């Protein structure tokens, strides 16, 4: 008489007369004992139970389990402040992960602020008769003197360009700070 060996994950066989829960699962329907021999002869009851267990395995929807597992994993990573593994819904597990991560930790999304239209900065060049120099005025402030009208105009334009550059740099630094503190 020959015996077949079946490698399966550990499952219980209700019909196995030699099943001992203290020693672990063994028999035809599950794993084998330490000597790699079945604990009893294979019977029709064992075959029916194997078929029933295989039908249960096939009929269980894995997508819901994958989503729930991903959801839990995402929440756990968000609580630990870890970088998210998934950022897109590629499959059920990833969709659950993203949703779970976002329930705890909402990713920073900078709001699009509509820039307020500033009135253009007014500048002018005025000849100072007393010193025979051209004064560069930006708004109500004299920012410098030039020997020629073109030199004073260049001073005014450079002052305005520098002011705009400083404002842009400040906006970049503020955005970087907000991104760093949100993480």
N, CA, C and O of each residue as an XYZ file, in Angstrom:
732
protein
N       0.844     -1.164      0.000
C       0.000      0.000      0.000
C       0.890      1.227      0.000
O       1.800      1.339      0.821
N       0.631      2.153     -0.921
C       1.418      3.386     -1.008
C       0.597      4.540     -0.437
O      -0.630      4.572     -0.522
N       1.317      5.466      0.138
C       0.631      6.641      0.690
C       1.072      7.869     -0.091
O       2.222      7.987     -0.513
N       0.130      8.770     -0.268
C       0.432     10.018     -0.956
C       0.764     11.080      0.082
O       0.221     11.081      1.187
N       1.647     11.967     -0.282
C       1.928     13.091      0.613
C       1.370     14.357     -0.034
O       1.610     14.630     -1.210
N       0.649     15.092      0.729
C       0.049     16.332      0.258
C       0.603     17.465      1.118
O       0.503     17.427      2.344
N       1.170     18.442      0.486
C       1.690     19.578      1.246
C       0.645     20.690      1.207
O       0.337     21.233      0.145
N       0.121     21.011      2.349
C      -0.908     22.034      2.497
C      -0.595     22.844      3.748
O       0.162     22.401      4.612
N      -1.180     24.032      3.839
C      -1.052     24.749      5.098
C      -1.791     23.997      6.193
O      -2.687     23.202      5.911
N      -1.427     24.242      7.409
C      -2.014     23.507      8.525
C      -3.516     23.754      8.607
O      -3.961     24.895      8.735
N      -4.286     22.684      8.532
C      -5.739     22.739      8.652
C      -6.165     21.542      9.493
O      -5.447     20.545      9.569
N      -7.287     21.638     10.099
C      -7.727     20.523     10.934
C      -8.602     19.577     10.132
O      -9.277     19.982      9.186
N      -8.582     18.330     10.518
C      -9.450     17.317      9.923
C     -10.357     16.810     11.035
O      -9.895     16.171     11.981
N     -11.636     17.095     10.920
C     -12.581     16.681     11.964
C     -12.713     15.160     12.021
O     -13.092     14.601     13.051
N     -12.397     14.497     10.914
C     -12.571     13.041     10.878
C     -11.321     12.300     11.295
O     -11.346     11.072     11.374
N     -10.226     12.995     11.565
C      -8.976     12.312     11.920
C      -9.049     11.809     13.359
O      -9.128     12.620     14.281
N      -9.024     10.489     13.577
C      -9.131      9.964     14.944
C      -7.865     10.211     15.756
O      -7.901     10.147     16.984
N      -6.747     10.491     15.092
C      -5.484     10.666     15.804
C      -5.108     12.132     15.999
O      -3.991     12.434     16.418
N      -6.042     13.053     15.694
C      -5.727     14.466     15.823
C      -5.566     14.826     17.294
O      -6.431     14.539     18.121
N      -4.454     15.454     17.597
C      -4.184     15.889     18.962
C      -3.822     17.369     18.918
O      -2.758     17.713     18.404
N      -4.663     18.251     19.434
C      -4.383     19.675     19.327
C      -3.101     20.094     20.040
O      -2.499     21.099     19.663
N      -2.668     19.353     21.059
C      -1.436     19.722     21.768
C      -0.207     19.515     20.886
O       0.778     20.242     21.009
N      -0.267     18.523     19.997
C       0.867     18.238     19.120
C       0.805     19.045     17.827
O       1.767     19.039     17.059
N      -0.269     19.719     17.578
C      -0.412     20.487     16.351
C      -1.280     19.744     15.356
O      -1.713     18.621     15.616
N      -1.531     20.363     14.227
C      -2.400     19.792     13.211
C      -1.596     18.793     12.383
O      -0.467     19.080     11.986
N      -2.165     17.641     12.127
C      -1.522     16.659     11.268
C      -2.585     15.750     10.682
O      -3.726     15.741     11.142
N      -2.226     15.021      9.712
C      -3.176     14.123      9.054
C      -3.205     14.419      7.566
O      -2.445     15.253      7.073
N      -4.078     13.737      6.862
C      -4.148     13.916      5.425
C      -4.638     15.307      5.041
O      -4.239     15.844      4.007
N      -5.484     15.880      5.853
C      -6.094     17.149      5.489
C      -5.217     18.351      5.820
O      -5.508     19.459      5.370
N      -4.175     18.166      6.577
C      -3.344     19.302      6.955
C      -1.876     18.976      6.824
O      -1.466     18.238      5.927
N      -1.099     19.522      7.708
C       0.336     19.265      7.691
C       0.586     17.862      8.212
O      -0.326     17.203      8.710
N       1.817     17.411      8.095
C       2.167     16.066      8.524
C       2.943     16.112      9.829
O       3.456     17.155     10.236
N       3.015     14.965     10.468
C       3.770     14.939     11.712
C       5.268     15.062     11.424
O       5.678     15.143     10.266
N       6.060     15.074     12.455
C       7.491     15.363     12.293
C       8.218     14.367     11.400
O       9.253     14.709     10.827
N       7.714     13.160     11.265
C       8.393     12.158     10.459
C       7.903     12.187      9.012
O       8.261     11.307      8.229
N       7.103     13.167      8.646
C       6.588     13.345      7.284
C       5.769     12.155      6.823
O       5.798     11.794      5.647
N       5.042     11.549      7.742
C       4.150     10.451      7.392
C       2.749     10.828      7.853
O       2.583     11.457      8.897
N       1.753     10.449      7.084
C       0.401     10.765      7.536
C       0.075      9.993      8.802
O       0.581      8.893      9.026
N      -0.786     10.593      9.634
C      -1.109      9.965     10.914
C      -2.121      8.831     10.766
O      -2.270      8.019     11.679
N      -2.816      8.762      9.634
C      -3.779      7.696      9.415
C      -3.969      7.509      7.913
O      -3.472      8.300      7.111
N      -4.671      6.486      7.553
C      -4.921      6.214      6.148
C      -5.888      7.236      5.577
O      -6.785      7.729      6.260
N      -5.683      7.529      4.344
C      -6.540      8.501      3.666
C      -7.896      7.855      3.422
O      -7.983      6.723      2.945
N      -8.962      8.596      3.759
C     -10.318      8.069      3.617
C     -11.129      9.023      2.741
O     -10.681     10.116      2.395
N     -12.336      8.572      2.397
C     -13.226      9.422      1.615
C     -13.626     10.659      2.399
O     -13.789     11.732      1.819
N     -13.785     10.525      3.699
C     -14.162     11.665      4.544
C     -13.073     12.739      4.476
O     -13.371     13.933      4.441
N     -11.822     12.310      4.458
C     -10.717     13.263      4.356
C     -10.766     13.978      3.003
O     -10.590     15.194      2.926
N     -11.009     13.201      1.935
C     -11.080     13.804      0.607
C     -12.222     14.824      0.524
O     -12.066     15.893     -0.066
N     -13.371     14.481      1.122
C     -14.494     15.415      1.108
C     -14.165     16.681      1.892
O     -14.523     17.785      1.481
N     -13.484     16.515      3.017
C     -13.144     17.686      3.820
C     -12.101     18.556      3.111
O     -12.160     19.783      3.182
N     -11.158     17.921      2.435
C     -10.173     18.676      1.665
C     -10.875     19.496      0.585
O     -10.569     20.673      0.395
N     -11.825     18.863     -0.125
C     -12.566     19.569     -1.175
C     -13.368     20.722     -0.585
O     -13.431     21.802     -1.173
N     -13.986     20.496      0.583
C     -14.769     21.556      1.223
C     -13.875     22.727      1.626
O     -14.245     23.888      1.455
N     -12.680     22.408      2.171
C     -11.751     23.468      2.578
C     -11.248     24.245      1.360
O     -11.095     25.465      1.425
N     -10.993     23.557      0.265
C     -10.529     24.239     -0.942
C     -11.628     25.137     -1.510
O     -11.340     26.226     -2.005
N     -12.896     24.685     -1.441
C     -13.996     25.526     -1.916
C     -14.105     26.789     -1.067
O     -14.353     27.874     -1.593
N     -13.919     26.648      0.252
C     -13.972     27.816      1.138
C     -12.865     28.811      0.784
O     -13.085     30.022      0.759
N     -11.676     28.280      0.512
C     -10.549     29.154      0.173
C     -10.825     29.926     -1.114
O     -10.505     31.110     -1.219
N     -11.421     29.244     -2.094
C     -11.684     29.881     -3.377
C     -12.832     30.880     -3.269
O     -12.783     31.941     -3.891
N     -13.866     30.558     -2.487
C     -15.051     31.400     -2.440
C     -14.861     32.667     -1.611
O     -15.673     33.584     -1.734
N     -13.826     32.765     -0.770
C     -13.641     33.952      0.051
C     -13.135     35.106     -0.809
O     -12.142     34.957     -1.522
N     -13.806     36.248     -0.747
C     -13.336     37.394     -1.526
C     -12.080     37.977     -0.890
O     -12.100     38.408      0.263
N     -11.010     37.989     -1.635
C      -9.746     38.505     -1.121
C      -9.671     40.019     -1.228
O      -8.920     40.654     -0.488
N     -10.439     40.606     -2.140
C     -10.342     42.056     -2.348
C     -10.727     42.819     -1.097
O     -10.048     43.778     -0.731
N     -11.804     42.415     -0.428
C     -12.222     43.114      0.784
C     -11.165     42.967      1.865
O     -10.864     43.924      2.578
N     -10.599     41.769      1.989
C      -9.551     41.559      2.976
C      -8.319     42.400      2.635
O      -7.703     42.987      3.525
N      -7.962     42.460      1.361
C      -6.812     43.259      0.959
C      -7.042     44.731      1.279
O      -6.145     45.415      1.773
N      -8.241     45.210      0.994
C      -8.554     46.616      1.265
C      -8.455     46.906      2.764
O      -7.857     47.900      3.176
N      -9.051     46.020      3.577
C      -9.036     46.222      5.027
C      -7.620     46.136      5.586
O      -7.245     46.923      6.455
N      -6.840     45.188      5.093
C      -5.456     45.084      5.551
C      -4.663     46.323      5.163
O      -3.886     46.847      5.961
N      -4.861     46.785      3.945
C      -4.185     47.999      3.498
C      -4.614     49.208      4.307
O      -3.794     50.068      4.630
N      -5.917     49.278      4.639
C      -6.448     50.381      5.433
C      -5.770     50.416      6.803
O      -5.336     51.473      7.262
N      -5.685     49.260      7.443
C      -5.034     49.182      8.760
C      -3.555     49.520      8.688
O      -3.026     50.226      9.546
N      -2.897     49.014      7.665
C      -1.463     49.290      7.486
C      -1.235     50.779      7.245
O      -0.285     51.356      7.777
N      -2.096     51.401      6.451
C      -1.977     52.831      6.181
C      -2.162     53.661      7.445
O      -1.433     54.627      7.668
N      -3.135     53.288      8.271
C      -3.340     54.009      9.529
C      -2.140     53.852     10.454
O      -1.727     54.806     11.113
N      -1.588     52.654     10.499
C      -0.434     52.403     11.359
C       0.769     53.233     10.899
O       1.462     53.827     11.725
N       1.016     53.275      9.608
C       2.134     54.074      9.096
C       1.921     55.560      9.345
O       2.872     56.283      9.643
N       0.681     56.020      9.224
C       0.390     57.438      9.459
C       0.595     57.789     10.927
O       1.108     58.865     11.234
N       0.205     56.900     11.841
C       0.404     57.160     13.263
C       1.885     57.204     13.620
O       2.296     57.965     14.496
N       2.673     56.397     12.947
C       4.113     56.383     13.195
C       4.848     57.455     12.402
O       6.070     57.576     12.494
N       4.089     58.246     11.612
C       4.638     59.342     10.803
C       5.670     58.845      9.793
O       6.677     59.509      9.552
N       5.418     57.685      9.208
C       6.294     57.136      8.179
C       5.876     57.665      6.814
O       4.729     58.065      6.616
N       6.801     57.661      5.889
C       6.493     58.077      4.527
C       5.571     57.029      3.911
O       5.836     55.836      4.057
N       4.498     57.430      3.226
C       3.554     56.443      2.693
C       4.178     55.563      1.614
O       4.939     56.036      0.769
N       3.844     54.278      1.657
C       4.343     53.323      0.669
C       3.641     53.541     -0.661
O       4.280     53.548     -1.712
N       2.329     53.719     -0.615
C       1.538     53.941     -1.826
C       0.965     55.349     -1.798
O       0.596     55.859     -0.741
N       0.895     55.968     -2.960
C       0.262     57.276     -3.059
C      -0.846     57.268     -4.097
O      -1.568     58.253     -4.248
N      -0.981     56.158     -4.814
C      -2.025     56.020     -5.827
C      -2.783     54.723     -5.583
O      -2.257     53.793     -4.971
N      -4.006     54.665     -6.060
C      -4.827     53.469     -5.924
C      -4.521     52.505     -7.062
O      -5.270     52.433     -8.037
N      -3.428     51.769     -6.943
C      -3.021     50.838     -7.994
C      -3.819     49.542     -7.943
O      -4.116     48.959     -8.986
N      -4.169     49.084     -6.746
C      -4.952     47.868     -6.560
C      -5.692     48.003     -5.235
O      -5.606     49.045     -4.585
N      -6.420     46.960     -4.824
C      -7.272     47.050     -3.639
C      -6.469     47.354     -2.375
O      -6.878     48.193     -1.572
N      -5.341     46.687     -2.192
C      -4.526     46.916     -0.992
C      -4.032     48.363     -0.966
O      -4.076     49.017      0.076
N      -3.560     48.863     -2.120
C      -3.060     50.238     -2.193
C      -4.183     51.239     -1.942
O      -3.967     52.260     -1.289
N      -5.387     50.954     -2.455
C      -6.519     51.852     -2.223
C      -6.849     51.923     -0.734
O      -7.093     53.004     -0.198
N      -6.856     50.771     -0.070
C      -7.093     50.757      1.373
C      -5.991     51.465      2.131
O      -6.253     52.193      3.089
N      -4.751     51.250      1.698
C      -3.603     51.879      2.356
C      -3.709     53.401      2.268
O      -3.535     54.097      3.269
N      -3.991     53.911      1.079
C      -4.073     55.362      0.883
C      -5.201     55.943      1.733
O      -5.019     56.975      2.379
N      -6.372     55.282      1.739
C      -7.493     55.772      2.542
C      -7.161     55.738      4.028
O      -7.460     56.688      4.752
N      -6.547     54.655      4.488
C      -6.176     54.549      5.899
C      -5.145     55.583      6.299
O      -5.221     56.160      7.383
N      -4.190     55.814      5.429
C      -3.146     56.800      5.713
C      -3.738     58.197      5.808
O      -3.345     58.990      6.663
N      -4.689     58.494      4.924
C      -5.263     59.842      4.888
C      -6.286     60.081      5.993
O      -6.615     61.235      6.272
N      -6.809     59.015      6.641
C      -7.720     59.252      7.759
C      -6.968     59.785      8.971
O      -7.525     60.553      9.755
N      -5.718     59.389      9.133
C      -4.917     59.837     10.274
C      -4.104     61.076      9.904
O      -4.109     62.069     10.631
N      -3.415     61.012      8.785
C      -2.483     62.071      8.396
C      -2.914     62.639      7.061
O      -2.789     61.985      6.025
N      -3.411     63.833      7.091
C      -3.850     64.468      5.851
C      -2.639     65.109      5.185
O      -1.978     65.946      5.800
N      -2.333     64.740      3.951
C      -1.159     65.312      3.296
C      -1.338     66.803      3.060
O      -2.443     67.281      2.806
N      -0.245     67.517      3.148
C      -0.272     68.967      2.961
C      -0.457     69.280      1.489
O       0.306     68.833      0.632
N      -1.474     70.045      1.227
C      -1.707     70.513     -0.133
C      -1.780     72.029     -0.061
O      -2.760     72.576      0.445
N      -0.761     72.714     -0.558
C      -0.805     74.165     -0.467
C      -1.975     74.716     -1.264
O      -2.240     74.295     -2.391
N      -2.660     75.656     -0.659
C      -3.804     76.250     -1.340
C      -3.303     77.221     -2.386
O      -2.313     77.926     -2.188
N      -3.991     77.240     -3.475
C      -3.638     78.169     -4.538
C      -4.185     79.538     -4.170
O      -5.389     79.784     -4.237
N      -3.294     80.404     -3.789
C      -3.712     81.749     -3.438
C      -3.688     82.607     -4.689
O      -2.712     82.628     -5.439
N      -4.778     83.308     -4.890
C      -4.817     84.202     -6.042
C      -4.022     85.448     -5.684
O      -4.330     86.126     -4.704
N      -3.012     85.747     -6.466
C      -2.201     86.908     -6.137
C      -3.026     88.187     -6.248
O      -3.777     88.398     -7.201
N      -2.855     89.014     -5.248
C      -3.556     90.285     -5.249
C      -2.801     91.219     -6.192
O      -1.589     91.400     -6.075
N      -3.528     91.794     -7.106
C      -2.896     92.679     -8.078
C      -2.452     93.955     -7.375
O      -3.274     94.743     -6.907
N      -1.140     94.140     -7.312
C      -0.599     95.346     -6.699
C      -0.548     96.445     -7.751
O      -0.310     96.190     -8.931
N      -0.771     97.642     -7.307
C      -0.615     98.733     -8.278
C       0.862     98.839     -8.654
O       1.728     98.639     -7.803
N       1.154     99.146     -9.890
C       2.555     99.229    -10.294
C       3.275    100.308     -9.488
O       2.723    101.365     -9.181
N       4.515    100.002     -9.163
C       5.321    100.958     -8.402
C       5.679    102.120     -9.322
O       6.186    101.933    -10.428
N       5.403    103.299     -8.839
C       5.686    104.484     -9.654
C       7.092    104.989     -9.328
O       7.512    105.044     -8.172
N       7.772    105.340    -10.361
C       9.098    105.908    -10.169
C       9.250    107.111    -11.092
O       8.544    107.263    -12.089
N      10.186    107.939    -10.721
C      10.418    109.137    -11.547
C      11.860    109.600    -11.368
O      12.523    109.259    -10.389
N      12.326    110.378    -12.327
C      13.670    110.969    -12.288
C      13.486    112.483    -12.320
O      12.829    113.031    -13.205
N      14.081    113.135    -11.337
C      13.924    114.583    -11.196
C      15.307    115.228    -11.143
O      16.208    114.717    -10.478
N      15.470    116.328    -11.831
C      16.737    117.066    -11.835
C      16.783    117.964    -10.604
O      15.893    118.783    -10.376
N      17.844    117.791     -9.815
C      18.052    118.646     -8.651
C      18.913    119.824     -9.098
O      20.109    119.674     -9.348
N      18.286    120.999     -9.195
C      18.983    122.179     -9.700
C      20.100    122.621     -8.757
O      21.106    123.173     -9.201
N      19.932    122.388     -7.509
C      20.931    122.852     -6.556
C      22.257    122.132     -6.751
O      23.307    122.775     -6.721
N      22.243    120.790     -6.953
C      23.482    120.009     -7.073
C      23.750    119.586     -8.505
O      24.789    118.983     -8.776
N      22.878    119.873     -9.399
C      22.987    119.486    -10.801
C      23.127    117.965    -10.954
O      23.954    117.477    -11.724
N      22.299    117.231    -10.203
C      22.240    115.761    -10.255
C      20.796    115.333    -10.500
O      19.856    116.072    -10.206
N      20.642    114.156    -11.030
C      19.316    113.585    -11.249
C      18.985    112.669    -10.065
O      19.766    111.783     -9.718
N      17.829    112.892     -9.458
C      17.381    112.073     -8.332
C      16.417    111.001     -8.842
O      15.523    111.279     -9.642
N      16.621    109.739     -8.352
C      15.715    108.630     -8.688
C      14.737    108.475     -7.538
O      15.136    108.190     -6.409
N      13.450    108.663     -7.826
C      12.389    108.546     -6.827
C      11.540    107.304     -7.136
O      11.090    107.104     -8.264
N      11.336    106.476     -6.100
C      10.438    105.318     -6.198
C       9.352    105.548     -5.161
O       9.619    105.575     -3.959
N       8.140    105.711     -5.632
C       7.048    106.082     -4.733
C       7.335    107.461     -4.181
O       7.530    108.406     -4.945
N       7.363    107.592     -2.851
C       7.655    108.888     -2.230
C       9.044    108.905     -1.595
O       9.298    109.670     -0.665
N       9.933    108.065     -2.100
C      11.257    107.906     -1.507
C      12.355    108.134     -2.542
O      12.309    107.577     -3.639
N      13.322    108.941     -2.192
C      14.475    109.162     -3.066
C      15.486    108.057     -2.782
O      15.964    107.926     -1.656
N      15.814    107.254     -3.809
C      16.698    106.104     -3.581
C      18.122    106.340     -4.044
O      18.997    105.523     -3.758
N      18.381    107.422     -4.744
C      19.757    107.684     -5.160
C      19.845    108.834     -6.142
O      18.848    109.425     -6.560
N      21.109    109.124     -6.493
C      21.407    110.214     -7.424
C      22.232    109.658     -8.571
O      22.996    108.709     -8.392
N      22.082    110.236     -9.724
C      22.875    109.858    -10.876
C      23.350    111.095    -11.618
O      22.686    112.131    -11.591
N      24.505    110.994    -12.285
C      25.052    112.131    -13.018
C      24.242    112.402    -14.279
O      24.156    113.535    -14.754
N      23.643    111.319    -14.817
C      22.818    111.498    -16.020
C      21.415    110.979    -15.737
O      21.175    110.286    -14.749
N      20.506    111.328    -16.621
C      19.124    110.872    -16.456
C      19.034    109.352    -16.604
O      18.258    108.714    -15.894
N      19.822    108.757    -17.521
C      19.823    107.306    -17.737
C      20.338    106.559    -16.502
O      19.829    105.493    -16.155
N      21.355    107.130    -15.842
C      21.903    106.481    -14.651
C      20.873    106.479    -13.525
O      20.731    105.473    -12.829
N      20.164    107.564    -13.334
C      19.131    107.641    -12.304
C      17.969    106.694    -12.637
O      17.398    106.068    -11.745
N      17.627    106.597    -13.921
C      16.572    105.675    -14.344
C      16.981    104.229    -14.066
O      16.167    103.430    -13.604
N      18.245    103.891    -14.347
C      18.759    102.542    -14.074
C      18.687    102.232    -12.581
O      18.332    101.115    -12.204
N      19.017    103.197    -11.726
C      18.918    103.011    -10.278
C      17.473    102.678     -9.864
O      17.240    101.769     -9.068
N      16.522    103.422    -10.413
C      15.114    103.190    -10.063
C      14.645    101.816    -10.524
O      13.972    101.112     -9.771
N      14.992    101.423    -11.750
C      14.583    100.105    -12.268
C      15.238     98.968    -11.480
O      14.584     97.966    -11.192
N      16.508     99.108    -11.133
C      17.194     98.082    -10.340
C      16.575     97.950     -8.953
O      16.450     96.843     -8.430
N      16.186     99.087     -8.352
C      15.559     99.064     -7.038
C      14.240     98.293     -7.095
O      13.962     97.476     -6.217
N      13.435     98.546     -8.113
C      12.147     97.858     -8.266
C      12.366     96.364     -8.525
O      11.665     95.532     -7.951
N      13.323     96.020     -9.376
C      13.608     94.609     -9.668
C      14.088     93.882     -8.414
O      13.700     92.738     -8.176
N      14.928     94.537     -7.611
C      15.426     93.915     -6.383
C      14.279     93.696     -5.393
O      14.225     92.667     -4.721
N      13.372     94.655     -5.306
C      12.224     94.511     -4.418
C      11.359     93.315     -4.834
O      10.927     92.547     -3.975
N      11.103     93.147     -6.122
C      10.327     92.006     -6.619
C      11.047     90.687     -6.354
O      10.409     89.696     -5.998
N      12.369     90.666     -6.524
C      13.156     89.456     -6.259
C      13.075     89.066     -4.786
O      12.930     87.888     -4.462
N      13.165     90.040     -3.903
C      13.072     89.757     -2.464
C      11.693     89.208     -2.120
O      11.592     88.280     -1.318
N      10.644     89.748     -2.696
C       9.293     89.251     -2.428
C       9.119     87.807     -2.899
O       8.511     86.995     -2.201
N       9.652     87.483     -4.084
C       9.572     86.097     -4.589
C      10.354     85.151     -3.687
O       9.883     84.056     -3.380
N      11.552     85.568     -3.257
C      12.374     84.720     -2.390
C      11.661     84.476     -1.054
O      11.684     83.360     -0.534
N      11.041     85.498     -0.508
C      10.295     85.334      0.743
C       9.134     84.358      0.572
O       8.865     83.562      1.472
N       8.450     84.405     -0.553
C       7.347     83.467     -0.814
C       7.864     82.034     -0.899
O       7.217     81.115     -0.398
N       9.022     81.834     -1.529
C       9.612     80.489     -1.629
C       9.985     79.971     -0.248
O       9.730     78.807      0.061
N      10.581     80.809      0.584
C      10.979     80.404      1.935
C       9.744     80.076      2.772
O       9.760     79.093      3.514
N       8.684     80.861      2.677
C       7.456     80.580      3.415
C       6.858     79.242      2.995
O       6.430     78.461      3.844
N       6.825     78.975      1.697
C       6.278     77.709      1.201
C       7.112     76.530      1.691
O       6.558     75.516      2.116
N       8.420     76.650      1.637
C       9.299     75.570      2.116
C       9.093     75.335      3.605
O       9.097     74.190      4.056
N       8.917     76.390      4.361
C       8.683     76.253      5.807
C       7.364     75.548      6.071
O       7.293     74.671      6.932
N       6.307     75.923      5.334
C       5.013     75.273      5.524
C       5.072     73.792      5.168
O       4.473     72.965      5.856
N       5.789     73.451      4.101
C       5.927     72.049      3.706
C       6.698     71.266      4.751
O       6.359     70.118      5.040
N       7.741     71.874      5.328
C       8.564     71.187      6.317
C       7.805     70.983      7.616
O       7.958     69.941      8.253
N       6.993     71.944      8.027
C       6.255     71.805      9.283
C       5.041     70.910      9.129
O       4.572     70.345     10.117
N       4.514     70.762      7.912
C       3.336     69.898      7.697
C       3.710     68.436      7.741
O       2.854     67.607      8.051
N       4.932     68.081      7.448
C       5.346     66.676      7.392
C       5.627     66.116      8.734
O       5.987     64.944      8.851
